[in-house]
């Protein structure tokens, strides 16, 4: 998955620039994907909130690939 693909997915789910920034902070930090938004008292659009479990699974799949091929 390329960064542009991830950002396109976020935009499709209604995420604007501030949502994308908070999401990417969580993604790169390896923390739950809603954590930075909750810390900043921001909320993701409903479609993005609903997609968080699927996005967590995608991140886990990417991490397992990295662990297999360091």
Secondary structure, 3 states (H helix, E strand, C coil): CCHHHHHHHHHHCCCCHHHHHHHHHHHHHCCCCCHHHHHCCCCCCHHHHHHHHHHHHHHHHHHHHHHHCC
